[in-house]
Amino acid sequence: MVPRTPSEDRKWTENGLPPLGTHLTTTVLWHSLAYGEQAAGLTHADLNLAIGHPDLNFDDYDAALSALRGDDMDVACYFLYEEERLRFKQEPNLIRIIDQRIESTPEASAHSRFQNRLTSKEIGDGGFQPVEFPESPADLPDTPDTPKLAVMHPDTAAVEDGGDTPPNRVTQLYEQQAAKHEGETETRIYKNYALFLAPDADRMDAAIDEARRLEAIEALLDSPEQKADLSSEQIEELRERSDEAQLMLGELVRNVYRHLYYPDRDGLTHITIGATESNGGTTLVDAVQTTLEDKIVKRDAGARGSAHVQQKLWQQTQDAMSTEALVNQYAKKPGLDYLFSTKPIRETVSSLVSDHGYAYWDGESGTAYWVRTTEPETWPHPEPFAKSPDVETSIRDSDVQIGSDFVVYRDIDALVDDHLDEIDRPEQTVATCAECGAEVENPEGSEPYYCEEHQSDTTCSSCGKEVAASSCWTHADAARNASQTNPGRRARR
């Protein structure tokens, strides 16, 4: 029951002291044979009284006892328990068994367990697209579709100095992009959509230790030989310890990844995040989104203001921008918000057209959207621009699409310049004389129209005044209405 005491004894006898290991285990063993749960074993005070000797230091006994309890796994006694009383039991001490298995678990296995826990459960997903362990510019896509969250590898981008200065690997990936590995690098275009989450070097050791502990416990549960030495209660306790270690490992892994670097106008800004809830309800992506909540544009954010468009998104040298280009500005310009949905941009375009004099061209259907009443200066036809079958005079956000063929213009004249050949002229209606109903060629002005015969001086049929037929508009309207109901009525010469 105490076969390891010779190894402990040797450490003391070689220095001229008694075999302290045997002294301790023999004393505890004899007291463990007492009948009754309360009588078995002895307290530390009882132990000191039993082994005390004028020529020995109690500190030496304490050191030997600590080794036998498990501080030194080479001499640990697996049947020795320290609860309220020190005593030996018939069942091996589960803690000693776990500790021994931990000692034999390779560190590489612990690192593998750490990474597997990180990638399978703790990173999560959401509006930020996680990219696991990018090492070269080609590993981190340079695209404007979704903000990327690069989860950095502990071996190459751990933070050791508090985090104010980004790790070199983070800086490299932020500045450079490449189409393929070992290919030529270029300046990253969509920098605002490159965020980085780096581990804290000082917190790695605790997480790796817990990963190693979990590996040891699961190895014991998977070993029929080892389980054969355990009681059913100990096997159940081992399962409970496995569950606890799983939760603890998840918490420690999330606690390691606390350094967030996100783009701002002056480069990368550092902030620490928290995602350490023990129940595992918060992933790293969730924690980043919570931290940057004020910089995220979600589906229900509503339209951006016209000033925001002009100052933040619009390319000042351009008269027009596609909706795709407007969306991509969020990915290009460091410091802008993160666009989780394009609906607010569609609502923005609708607002620009409805309220701020912009125009919108749908290149897919060949439709111009313009809500003003003034005629475009570049519209060459006498018929009103708004009468064209290719022009809509109202717009909703559902009319707006995102793509290179859907273009926003500062004003309607620029749109007409670009698409005049694609906008059909309004249908020409036949003008007829308000007096006789004859067709009037090339009418001028607005209704009522008169043929050449009735265009001479006439007397208004309503007021009797001698005027040109087209001059007395009010009574001419009445005359026209009367002629429609009584074709025989004519203005008097």
KEFI-538108 format. One line per field, with one value per residue (C-alpha): chain; z, y, x; residue in one letter; residue number from 0. Coordinates in steps of 0.001 Angstrom, whole numbers, padded with zeros to 6 digits. Layout:
<vexdos>
kette [A / ...]
w [Z / ...]
v [Y / ...]
u [X / ...]
rest [A / ...]
nr [NUM / ...]
</vexdos>
This chain:
<vexdos>
kette [A / A / A / A / A / A / A / A / A / A / A / A / A / A / A / A / A / A / A / A / A / A / A / A / A / A / A / A / A / A / A / A / A / A / A / A / A / A / A / A / A / A / A / A / A / A / A / A / A / A / A / A / A / A / A / A / A / A / A / A / A / A / A / A / A / A / A / A / A / A / A / A / A / A / A / A / A / A / A / A / A / A / A / A / A / A / A / A / A / A / A / A / A / A / A / A / A / A / A / A / A / A / A / A / A / A / A / A / A / A / A / A / A / A / A / A / A / A / A / A / A / A / A / A / A / A / A / A / A / A / A / A / A / A / A / A / A / A / A / A / A / A / A / A / A / A / A / A / A / A / A / A / A / A / A / A / A / A / A / A / A / A / A / A / A / A / A / A / A / A / A / A / A / A / A / A / A / A / A / A / A / A / A / A / A / A / A / A / A / A / A / A / A / A / A / A / A / A / A / A / A / A / A / A / A / A / A / A / A / A / A / A / A / A / A / A / A / A / A / A / A / A / A / A / A / A / A / A / A / A / A / A / A / A / A / A / A / A / A / A / A / A / A / A / A / A / A / A / A / A / A / A / A / A / A / A / A / A / A / A / A / A / A / A / A / A / A / A / A / A / A / A / A / A / A / A / A / A / A / A / A / A / A / A / A / A / A / A / A / A / A / A / A / A / A / A / A / A / A / A / A / A / A / A / A / A / A / A / A / A / A / A / A / A / A / A / A / A / A / A / A / A / A / A / A / A / A / A / A / A / A / A / A / A / A / A / A / A / A / A / A / A / A / A / A / A / A / A / A / A / A / A / A / A / A / A / A / A / A / A / A / A / A / A / A / A / A / A / A / A / A / A / A / A / A / A / A / A / A / A / A / A / A / A / A / A / A / A / A / A / A / A / A / A / A / A / A / A / A / A / A / A / A / A / A / A / A / A / A / A / A / A / A / A / A / A / A / A / A / A / A / A / A / A / A / A / A / A / A / A / A / A / A / A / A / A / A / A / A / A / A / A / A / A / A / A / A / A / A / A / A / A / A / A / A / A / A / A / A / A / A / A / A / A / A / A / A / A / A / A / A / A / A / A / A / A / A / A / A / A / A / A / A / A / A / A / A / A / A / A / A / A / A]
w [000000 / 000554 / -002014 / -002999 / 000383 / -000279 / -003004 / -000625 / 002199 / 000038 / -000318 / 003458 / 004436 / 001896 / 003946 / 007276 / 008311 / 009218 / 006524 / 006881 / 004207 / 006124 / 009400 / 007911 / 005976 / 008805 / 011295 / 008997 / 008090 / 011705 / 012489 / 009333 / 010697 / 013481 / 013304 / 012344 / 009885 / 012546 / 014211 / 011099 / 010287 / 012186 / 012015 / 011308 / 014979 / 015870 / 013236 / 014600 / 018077 / 016869 / 014879 / 016755 / 017765 / 019401 / 016700 / 013688 / 012086 / 011399 / 008150 / 006836 / 007673 / 005958 / 002809 / 002809 / 003348 / 000457 / -001835 / -000760 / -001293 / -004926 / -005229 / -006482 / -008688 / -008568 / -004873 / -004531 / -002614 / -004575 / -001568 / 000703 / 001245 / 002885 / 003658 / 007195 / 008392 / 006856 / 006183 / 003766 / 001967 / -000028 / -003174 / -005007 / -004680 / -007916 / -007770 / -007635 / -010601 / -012641 / -011713 / -012772 / -016112 / -016580 / -016107 / -018905 / -021328 / -024072 / -024268 / -027992 / -027176 / -024875 / -027594 / -030055 / -027593 / -027052 / -030785 / -031386 / -028625 / -030031 / -033618 / -032976 / -030236 / -029089 / -032243 / -033414 / -036369 / -037132 / -039017 / -038821 / -040890 / -038856 / -040580 / -038547 / -038117 / -041236 / -041636 / -045029 / -046920 / -049165 / -046135 / -045402 / -048333 / -049529 / -050528 / -049765 / -049120 / -045348 / -042557 / -041770 / -038233 / -038335 / -035303 / -034924 / -033996 / -030507 / -031878 / -034324 / -033064 / -029265 / -027414 / -024777 / -024017 / -023141 / -026722 / -027595 / -030458 / -032779 / -033360 / -036541 / -038222 / -037639 / -039143 / -042191 / -042896 / -042440 / -044935 / -047568 / -049624 / -052194 / -054707 / -053896 / -051545 / -052419 / -054967 / -055279 / -052462 / -053013 / -050792 / -049177 / -050737 / -048314 / -045120 / -043115 / -043332 / -041828 / -038033 / -035841 / -032614 / -030932 / -027883 / -024652 / -024076 / -020279 / -020223 / -022465 / -019758 / -017677 / -020742 / -021884 / -018364 / -018361 / -021836 / -020622 / -017603 / -019817 / -022091 / -019047 / -017658 / -021005 / -021459 / -018109 / -019105 / -022358 / -020621 / -019600 / -017579 / -015566 / -014992 / -013671 / -010617 / -009878 / -008149 / -009918 / -007731 / -008833 / -012485 / -012082 / -010350 / -013223 / -015705 / -013619 / -013556 / -017338 / -017692 / -015365 / -017245 / -020550 / -019232 / -017632 / -020805 / -022863 / -020428 / -020407 / -024208 / -024571 / -021898 / -023868 / -027016 / -025610 / -027857 / -030673 / -033379 / -035676 / -038389 / -037775 / -039794 / -038167 / -038450 / -036156 / -032811 / -029869 / -027387 / -025007 / -025115 / -022633 / -023475 / -020334 / -019240 / -017745 / -019414 / -022836 / -024055 / -025647 / -028541 / -029579 / -032604 / -030301 / -027990 / -030869 / -032144 / -028654 / -028285 / -031678 / -031524 / -032145 / -035390 / -036884 / -039453 / -039169 / -041294 / -039199 / -039032 / -041499 / -044252 / -043937 / -044208 / -047360 / -045487 / -044556 / -048208 / -049424 / -046742 / -046205 / -049317 / -052422 / -054693 / -055041 / -058635 / -059849 / -060972 / -060475 / -058399 / -058644 / -055588 / -055496 / -055281 / -052447 / -050504 / -051154 / -049629 / -046234 / -046837 / -048275 / -045956 / -042505 / -039749 / -041419 / -039907 / -040679 / -043072 / -041980 / -044384 / -047618 / -046796 / -045170 / -048380 / -050492 / -048169 / -048453 / -052257 / -052105 / -049729 / -051905 / -054936 / -053116 / -050965 / -052173 / -055962 / -056875 / -059683 / -059941 / -062997 / -063059 / -065770 / -065671 / -066611 / -068271 / -065892 / -064619 / -061225 / -060847 / -058670 / -059495 / -061675 / -063564 / -066948 / -067313 / -069252 / -071279 / -072339 / -076039 / -076676 / -076310 / -074484 / -070687 / -069485 / -066819 / -069524 / -070878 / -070262 / -068967 / -066200 / -062743 / -060677 / -057305 / -055698 / -052850 / -051317 / -052898 / -056316 / -055505 / -056177 / -055326 / -058249 / -060901 / -063231 / -060681 / -060540 / -058399 / -060038 / -058377 / -060659 / -063526 / -066207 / -065699 / -065958 / -069179 / -070674 / -070038 / -071026 / -073469 / -076177 / -073786 / -072603 / -074970 / -076039 / -074739 / -077145 / -079223 / -078987 / -081941 / -081352 / -082638 / -083138 / -080257 / -082794 / -085590 / -084409 / -087315 / -086695 / -085805 / -087001 / -084812 / -082069 / -079872 / -076240 / -074388 / -075048 / -076444 / -079971 / -083131 / -086803 / -089186 / -090093 / -086501 / -085446 / -086892 / -084764 / -083227 / -080794 / -077548 / -077448 / -073716 / -073176 / -076732 / -076673 / -079962 / -079310 / -080940 / -080404 / -078393 / -076100 / -074008 / -072276 / -069624 / -071978 / -074629 / -072193 / -071731 / -075471 / -075949 / -073359 / -074958 / -078391 / -077100 / -075873 / -078718 / -081822 / -083667 / -081372 / -082768 / -081798 / -083695 / -086123]
v [000000 / 002314 / 000980 / 004385 / 005438 / 004056 / 006660 / 009410 / 007966 / 008080 / 011879 / 012195 / 009336 / 010544 / 013748 / 011975 / 012162 / 009326 / 007773 / 010385 / 008833 / 005570 / 007417 / 009247 / 006436 / 003922 / 006313 / 007207 / 003540 / 002373 / 005127 / 004270 / 000794 / 002165 / 001150 / 003796 / 006671 / 009293 / 007305 / 006334 / 008481 / 011432 / 015194 / 017115 / 017920 / 014234 / 013363 / 015867 / 014490 / 010932 / 011550 / 014469 / 014093 / 016620 / 016299 / 016707 / 019749 / 019607 / 021519 / 018464 / 016237 / 018694 / 018597 / 014798 / 014664 / 017100 / 014853 / 011774 / 013642 / 014284 / 017240 / 014729 / 012178 / 009862 / 009150 / 009952 / 007431 / 006695 / 005335 / 008276 / 010742 / 014143 / 015237 / 016264 / 013586 / 011971 / 008272 / 005414 / 003924 / 000768 / 002795 / 004665 / 008452 / 009776 / 013069 / 011247 / 009099 / 012147 / 013988 / 011031 / 010876 / 014611 / 014127 / 011570 / 013640 / 015249 / 019033 / 018740 / 016947 / 019794 / 022391 / 020335 / 020144 / 023923 / 024662 / 022171 / 023728 / 027192 / 026404 / 024030 / 025864 / 029167 / 031266 / 031095 / 033018 / 036069 / 039335 / 039107 / 036218 / 034384 / 033408 / 030877 / 031212 / 033245 / 033218 / 034863 / 037683 / 035079 / 033470 / 036551 / 037322 / 040932 / 041192 / 043743 / 041321 / 040751 / 042076 / 039474 / 038612 / 037011 / 034745 / 034665 / 031628 / 031590 / 030579 / 033482 / 036413 / 036236 / 039571 / 039915 / 043639 / 044660 / 044967 / 048631 / 047594 / 044953 / 041788 / 041969 / 039281 / 041326 / 044439 / 042496 / 041005 / 044386 / 046074 / 043350 / 040960 / 038321 / 036289 / 033089 / 031712 / 032714 / 035102 / 038780 / 040881 / 044084 / 046737 / 045543 / 047365 / 046600 / 047422 / 048419 / 044868 / 043319 / 042900 / 040818 / 038864 / 037906 / 035712 / 036913 / 035126 / 035414 / 033628 / 030755 / 028645 / 028274 / 027316 / 024752 / 023275 / 022842 / 021329 / 018871 / 018017 / 017358 / 015147 / 013124 / 012702 / 011593 / 009184 / 007610 / 007291 / 005645 / 003142 / -000139 / -001137 / 002069 / 002024 / -001528 / -000183 / 002388 / 002038 / 003019 / 006143 / 007144 / 006582 / 008834 / 011415 / 011192 / 011954 / 014959 / 016192 / 015830 / 018000 / 020613 / 020627 / 021104 / 024229 / 025547 / 025029 / 026928 / 029831 / 029920 / 029752 / 032708 / 034544 / 034068 / 035728 / 039187 / 041514 / 043028 / 045196 / 047032 / 049672 / 053373 / 056386 / 056350 / 052593 / 049724 / 050491 / 048112 / 047200 / 044279 / 042246 / 039932 / 036611 / 034581 / 033526 / 030078 / 028702 / 029223 / 031358 / 033988 / 033181 / 035300 / 036640 / 037570 / 039386 / 041356 / 042352 / 043498 / 045505 / 047219 / 047527 / 051289 / 050747 / 048112 / 048993 / 046381 / 045777 / 048028 / 050945 / 053088 / 055414 / 057220 / 061014 / 062896 / 064556 / 061126 / 060080 / 063222 / 063283 / 059571 / 057633 / 059799 / 060055 / 063817 / 063835 / 061699 / 062686 / 059140 / 056045 / 052558 / 051190 / 048510 / 051195 / 052933 / 049672 / 048943 / 052256 / 050783 / 048045 / 050379 / 053353 / 052625 / 054045 / 053644 / 051456 / 047758 / 047056 / 043902 / 044497 / 046465 / 047427 / 050734 / 051611 / 050870 / 053064 / 055746 / 055780 / 056032 / 059003 / 060724 / 060512 / 061437 / 064276 / 065517 / 065874 / 062754 / 060404 / 056620 / 054459 / 050799 / 049380 / 046020 / 047317 / 050558 / 052745 / 056236 / 057344 / 061107 / 062844 / 066546 / 068518 / 070676 / 069449 / 068209 / 070709 / 067856 / 066496 / 067480 / 066564 / 068791 / 066079 / 066087 / 063852 / 062367 / 061109 / 058672 / 055027 / 054576 / 057162 / 056622 / 059666 / 057903 / 055395 / 052880 / 051104 / 047875 / 049499 / 049871 / 047046 / 046643 / 046088 / 047719 / 048248 / 050284 / 053856 / 056900 / 060334 / 063682 / 065174 / 064233 / 066010 / 063673 / 060676 / 061927 / 062610 / 058997 / 057254 / 059506 / 056851 / 054305 / 056438 / 056282 / 059515 / 059860 / 058906 / 061883 / 062490 / 063918 / 067559 / 068659 / 072030 / 073022 / 074533 / 072036 / 068985 / 069015 / 067706 / 070417 / 069872 / 070960 / 072537 / 075138 / 075767 / 073817 / 073051 / 074263 / 074068 / 075667 / 074929 / 077663 / 078564 / 079188 / 080642 / 084110 / 086841 / 085717 / 086883 / 084969 / 083151 / 083665 / 087301 / 088768 / 090203 / 090323 / 088245 / 085639 / 082345 / 081029 / 084065 / 083813 / 080581 / 080527 / 080915 / 078823 / 075935 / 076515 / 076706 / 073481 / 071732 / 073105 / 072003 / 068506 / 068364 / 070490 / 070103 / 072652 / 075475 / 077670 / 080895 / 083874 / 085723]
u [000000 / 002982 / 005480 / 006814 / 008148 / 011689 / 012134 / 011034 / 013135 / 016242 / 016029 / 016318 / 018645 / 021205 / 021362 / 021758 / 018110 / 015713 / 013440 / 010721 / 008513 / 008282 / 007709 / 004747 / 003097 / 003445 / 001913 / -000988 / -001531 / -001856 / -004331 / -006292 / -007017 / -009187 / -012868 / -015402 / -015437 / -014761 / -011968 / -010001 / -006987 / -005601 / -005361 / -002170 / -001851 / -002193 / 000399 / 002902 / 002354 / 002921 / 006103 / 007608 / 011290 / 013594 / 016234 / 013867 / 012263 / 008531 / 009159 / 011015 / 008045 / 005694 / 007842 / 007869 / 004098 / 003488 / 005536 / 003573 / 000269 / 001146 / 003508 / 006073 / 004288 / 007284 / 006621 / 002883 / 000783 / -002370 / -004295 / -003423 / -006261 / -006228 / -009781 / -010673 / -008219 / -005163 / -005723 / -005286 / -008282 / -008862 / -009638 / -006887 / -006916 / -008461 / -006596 / -003251 / -004265 / -005248 / -002075 / 000061 / -001744 / -001228 / 002498 / 002545 / 000412 / 002558 / 002417 / 001738 / -001521 / -002500 / -001819 / -003829 / -006719 / -006530 / -006701 / -009485 / -011579 / -010913 / -011856 / -014748 / -016634 / -015187 / -014735 / -018350 / -019764 / -021879 / -021579 / -017783 / -016435 / -013762 / -010521 / -008545 / -004793 / -003803 / -000042 / 000516 / -001274 / -002901 / -004588 / -006686 / -009040 / -009104 / -012773 / -015520 / -018362 / -018006 / -015753 / -013072 / -011977 / -008533 / -008023 / -004263 / -002126 / -000566 / 002821 / 003161 / 001080 / 000820 / 000715 / 003434 / 003668 / 000130 / -001024 / -000461 / 001800 / 000275 / 002288 / 004365 / 002281 / -000877 / 000696 / 001880 / -001544 / -003234 / -000948 / -000580 / -002670 / -001776 / -003723 / -001836 / 000794 / 004333 / 002845 / 003598 / 002146 / 000204 / -001304 / -004508 / -007481 / -010286 / -008422 / -011464 / -012765 / -009598 / -009823 / -007532 / -007989 / -004718 / -003977 / -002410 / 000891 / 000668 / -002688 / -001708 / -000057 / -003228 / -005259 / -002675 / -002529 / -006301 / -006216 / -003594 / -005717 / -008747 / -006673 / -005559 / -009074 / -010486 / -007580 / -008453 / -012101 / -011049 / -008737 / -010439 / -007361 / -007364 / -011119 / -010870 / -008998 / -011722 / -015046 / -018275 / -018424 / -014930 / -015766 / -018801 / -016640 / -014170 / -016972 / -018024 / -014458 / -014346 / -017450 / -015998 / -012720 / -014564 / -016283 / -013118 / -011110 / -013671 / -013579 / -009785 / -009552 / -011915 / -009975 / -006748 / -008127 / -008692 / -006649 / -008705 / -007148 / -009560 / -008930 / -009220 / -008137 / -004684 / -004116 / -004992 / -006620 / -006184 / -008905 / -009395 / -012587 / -014281 / -015948 / -015368 / -018848 / -018410 / -021526 / -019986 / -022882 / -020636 / -018344 / -015393 / -017284 / -020187 / -017782 / -016245 / -019684 / -020693 / -017493 / -017923 / -021710 / -021634 / -019704 / -022007 / -024699 / -027427 / -030503 / -032720 / -030278 / -032248 / -031029 / -027706 / -027913 / -026954 / -024066 / -022695 / -022845 / -021084 / -018395 / -017720 / -018766 / -018921 / -015884 / -015721 / -014461 / -017348 / -020841 / -022087 / -021324 / -022723 / -024462 / -021779 / -019091 / -020958 / -021145 / -017474 / -016448 / -017297 / -014744 / -012091 / -011948 / -010472 / -012612 / -015994 / -018685 / -019097 / -021963 / -023800 / -026710 / -027142 / -030732 / -029676 / -027794 / -030852 / -032888 / -030204 / -030388 / -034173 / -033867 / -031247 / -033516 / -036725 / -035427 / -032049 / -032189 / -030214 / -031221 / -030960 / -030429 / -031454 / -029215 / -030922 / -034371 / -033251 / -035266 / -034482 / -035814 / -036348 / -038911 / -038381 / -040817 / -038310 / -037184 / -033587 / -031494 / -030047 / -033475 / -033845 / -037481 / -040563 / -042455 / -041980 / -039146 / -041410 / -043792 / -041184 / -042104 / -038521 / -038875 / -040327 / -041266 / -041244 / -038871 / -038862 / -035907 / -037168 / -036559 / -032859 / -030426 / -026763 / -024413 / -022270 / -025268 / -027209 / -025961 / -026646 / -026228 / -025726 / -028380 / -030665 / -028623 / -025669 / -028001 / -029587 / -026139 / -025130 / -028374 / -030242 / -030117 / -031650 / -034569 / -037531 / -039191 / -042748 / -045533 / -046677 / -050435 / -052409 / -053365 / -056790 / -058410 / -060616 / -063102 / -063431 / -061563 / -059109 / -055575 / -053084 / -049505 / -046631 / -048714 / -047103 / -047745 / -050382 / -054020 / -056349 / -054900 / -056421 / -056038 / -054888 / -058487 / -059471 / -056113 / -057107 / -058626 / -061851 / -064417 / -064499 / -067796 / -068013 / -067048 / -067346 / -063838 / -061933 / -058802 / -056609 / -058341 / -055449 / -055297 / -058431 / -057424 / -060097 / -062988 / -061293 / -061329 / -065018 / -065459 / -063616 / -065703 / -068832 / -067704 / -067127 / -070720 / -072169 / -070024 / -072140 / -071004 / -068192 / -066533 / -067913 / -065689]
rest [M / V / P / R / T / P / S / E / D / R / K / W / T / E / N / G / L / P / P / L / G / T / H / L / T / T / T / V / L / W / H / S / L / A / Y / G / E / Q / A / A / G / L / T / H / A / D / L / N / L / A / I / G / H / P / D / L / N / F / D / D / Y / D / A / A / L / S / A / L / R / G / D / D / M / D / V / A / C / Y / F / L / Y / E / E / E / R / L / R / F / K / Q / E / P / N / L / I / R / I / I / D / Q / R / I / E / S / T / P / E / A / S / A / H / S / R / F / Q / N / R / L / T / S / K / E / I / G / D / G / G / F / Q / P / V / E / F / P / E / S / P / A / D / L / P / D / T / P / D / T / P / K / L / A / V / M / H / P / D / T / A / A / V / E / D / G / G / D / T / P / P / N / R / V / T / Q / L / Y / E / Q / Q / A / A / K / H / E / G / E / T / E / T / R / I / Y / K / N / Y / A / L / F / L / A / P / D / A / D / R / M / D / A / A / I / D / E / A / R / R / L / E / A / I / E / A / L / L / D / S / P / E / Q / K / A / D / L / S / S / E / Q / I / E / E / L / R / E / R / S / D / E / A / Q / L / M / L / G / E / L / V / R / N / V / Y / R / H / L / Y / Y / P / D / R / D / G / L / T / H / I / T / I / G / A / T / E / S / N / G / G / T / T / L / V / D / A / V / Q / T / T / L / E / D / K / I / V / K / R / D / A / G / A / R / G / S / A / H / V / Q / Q / K / L / W / Q / Q / T / Q / D / A / M / S / T / E / A / L / V / N / Q / Y / A / K / K / P / G / L / D / Y / L / F / S / T / K / P / I / R / E / T / V / S / S / L / V / S / D / H / G / Y / A / Y / W / D / G / E / S / G / T / A / Y / W / V / R / T / T / E / P / E / T / W / P / H / P / E / P / F / A / K / S / P / D / V / E / T / S / I / R / D / S / D / V / Q / I / G / S / D / F / V / V / Y / R / D / I / D / A / L / V / D / D / H / L / D / E / I / D / R / P / E / Q / T / V / A / T / C / A / E / C / G / A / E / V / E / N / P / E / G / S / E / P / Y / Y / C / E / E / H / Q / S / D / T / T / C / S / S / C / G / K / E / V / A / A / S / S / C / W / T / H / A / D / A / A / R / N / A / S / Q / T / N / P / G / R / R / A / R / R]
nr [0 / 1 / 2 / 3 / 4 / 5 / 6 / 7 / 8 / 9 / 10 / 11 / 12 / 13 / 14 / 15 / 16 / 17 / 18 / 19 / 20 / 21 / 22 / 23 / 24 / 25 / 26 / 27 / 28 / 29 / 30 / 31 / 32 / 33 / 34 / 35 / 36 / 37 / 38 / 39 / 40 / 41 / 42 / 43 / 44 / 45 / 46 / 47 / 48 / 49 / 50 / 51 / 52 / 53 / 54 / 55 / 56 / 57 / 58 / 59 / 60 / 61 / 62 / 63 / 64 / 65 / 66 / 67 / 68 / 69 / 70 / 71 / 72 / 73 / 74 / 75 / 76 / 77 / 78 / 79 / 80 / 81 / 82 / 83 / 84 / 85 / 86 / 87 / 88 / 89 / 90 / 91 / 92 / 93 / 94 / 95 / 96 / 97 / 98 / 99 / 100 / 101 / 102 / 103 / 104 / 105 / 106 / 107 / 108 / 109 / 110 / 111 / 112 / 113 / 114 / 115 / 116 / 117 / 118 / 119 / 120 / 121 / 122 / 123 / 124 / 125 / 126 / 127 / 128 / 129 / 130 / 131 / 132 / 133 / 134 / 135 / 136 / 137 / 138 / 139 / 140 / 141 / 142 / 143 / 144 / 145 / 146 / 147 / 148 / 149 / 150 / 151 / 152 / 153 / 154 / 155 / 156 / 157 / 158 / 159 / 160 / 161 / 162 / 163 / 164 / 165 / 166 / 167 / 168 / 169 / 170 / 171 / 172 / 173 / 174 / 175 / 176 / 177 / 178 / 179 / 180 / 181 / 182 / 183 / 184 / 185 / 186 / 187 / 188 / 189 / 190 / 191 / 192 / 193 / 194 / 195 / 196 / 197 / 198 / 199 / 200 / 201 / 202 / 203 / 204 / 205 / 206 / 207 / 208 / 209 / 210 / 211 / 212 / 213 / 214 / 215 / 216 / 217 / 218 / 219 / 220 / 221 / 222 / 223 / 224 / 225 / 226 / 227 / 228 / 229 / 230 / 231 / 232 / 233 / 234 / 235 / 236 / 237 / 238 / 239 / 240 / 241 / 242 / 243 / 244 / 245 / 246 / 247 / 248 / 249 / 250 / 251 / 252 / 253 / 254 / 255 / 256 / 257 / 258 / 259 / 260 / 261 / 262 / 263 / 264 / 265 / 266 / 267 / 268 / 269 / 270 / 271 / 272 / 273 / 274 / 275 / 276 / 277 / 278 / 279 / 280 / 281 / 282 / 283 / 284 / 285 / 286 / 287 / 288 / 289 / 290 / 291 / 292 / 293 / 294 / 295 / 296 / 297 / 298 / 299 / 300 / 301 / 302 / 303 / 304 / 305 / 306 / 307 / 308 / 309 / 310 / 311 / 312 / 313 / 314 / 315 / 316 / 317 / 318 / 319 / 320 / 321 / 322 / 323 / 324 / 325 / 326 / 327 / 328 / 329 / 330 / 331 / 332 / 333 / 334 / 335 / 336 / 337 / 338 / 339 / 340 / 341 / 342 / 343 / 344 / 345 / 346 / 347 / 348 / 349 / 350 / 351 / 352 / 353 / 354 / 355 / 356 / 357 / 358 / 359 / 360 / 361 / 362 / 363 / 364 / 365 / 366 / 367 / 368 / 369 / 370 / 371 / 372 / 373 / 374 / 375 / 376 / 377 / 378 / 379 / 380 / 381 / 382 / 383 / 384 / 385 / 386 / 387 / 388 / 389 / 390 / 391 / 392 / 393 / 394 / 395 / 396 / 397 / 398 / 399 / 400 / 401 / 402 / 403 / 404 / 405 / 406 / 407 / 408 / 409 / 410 / 411 / 412 / 413 / 414 / 415 / 416 / 417 / 418 / 419 / 420 / 421 / 422 / 423 / 424 / 425 / 426 / 427 / 428 / 429 / 430 / 431 / 432 / 433 / 434 / 435 / 436 / 437 / 438 / 439 / 440 / 441 / 442 / 443 / 444 / 445 / 446 / 447 / 448 / 449 / 450 / 451 / 452 / 453 / 454 / 455 / 456 / 457 / 458 / 459 / 460 / 461 / 462 / 463 / 464 / 465 / 466 / 467 / 468 / 469 / 470 / 471 / 472 / 473 / 474 / 475 / 476 / 477 / 478 / 479 / 480 / 481 / 482 / 483 / 484 / 485 / 486 / 487 / 488 / 489 / 490 / 491 / 492]
</vexdos>
